[in-house]
């Protein structure tokens, strides 16, 4: 039985923590960050990571795409 390949795009975007949770970074932090478009508070919140909901189908799919993580 051959090994399963890891989806590299998924591996770059998500991390599996020691407890098995999936950590991700927030979206909307690429451009339009100044001149009143996004507040300092909003940009500060975007810096921090968050977790993917364990009850979502997305979490199950991410774990399938990263079989050895």
C-alpha positions in Angstrom: 0.0 0.0 0.0 1.6 3.3 -1.0 1.9 6.3 1.2 -0.8 9.0 1.0 0.4 12.4 -0.2 -0.1 15.5 1.9 -1.8 18.4 0.2 1.0 21.0 0.3 -1.3 24.0 0.1 -3.2 22.8 3.2 0.0 22.1 5.1 1.2 25.6 4.5 -2.0 27.2 5.7 -2.8 25.1 8.8 -1.0 23.6 11.8 -2.1 20.7 14.0 -1.5 21.4 17.7 -0.5 18.8 20.2 -4.0 18.4 21.4 -5.2 17.8 17.8 -6.8 21.2 17.1 -6.3 22.9 13.8 -4.8 26.4 14.0 -5.1 28.9 11.2 -4.4 32.5 10.5 -7.1 35.1 9.8 -7.9 36.4 6.3 -8.1 40.1 5.1 -4.5 41.1 6.1 -2.9 41.5 2.6 -3.7 45.0 1.5 -5.8 48.2 2.1 -4.4 48.4 5.6 -4.0 52.2 6.0 -5.8 55.5 5.5 -8.9 54.6 7.5 -9.8 51.4 5.7 -9.0 49.1 8.6 -8.8 50.3 12.2 -5.8 49.6 14.4 -8.0 47.4 16.6 -9.1 45.3 13.6 -5.5 44.9 12.3 -4.3 43.9 15.7 -6.9 41.2 15.9 -5.9 39.9 12.4 -2.4 39.3 13.6 -3.4 36.5 15.9 -4.3 33.0 14.9 -7.4 31.2 15.7 -8.8 27.7 15.6 -10.9 25.9 13.0 -14.2 24.8 14.6 -13.9 21.1 15.5 -17.6 20.5 14.7 -17.3 21.7 11.1 -16.9 19.5 8.0 -14.0 21.7 7.1 -11.9 20.4 10.1 -12.5 16.8 9.0 -11.4 17.6 5.4 -8.3 19.4 6.6 -7.3 16.4 8.7 -7.8 14.1 5.6 -5.6 16.3 3.5 -2.8 16.2 6.1 -2.6 12.5 7.0 0.7 12.6 8.7 0.4 15.8 10.7 
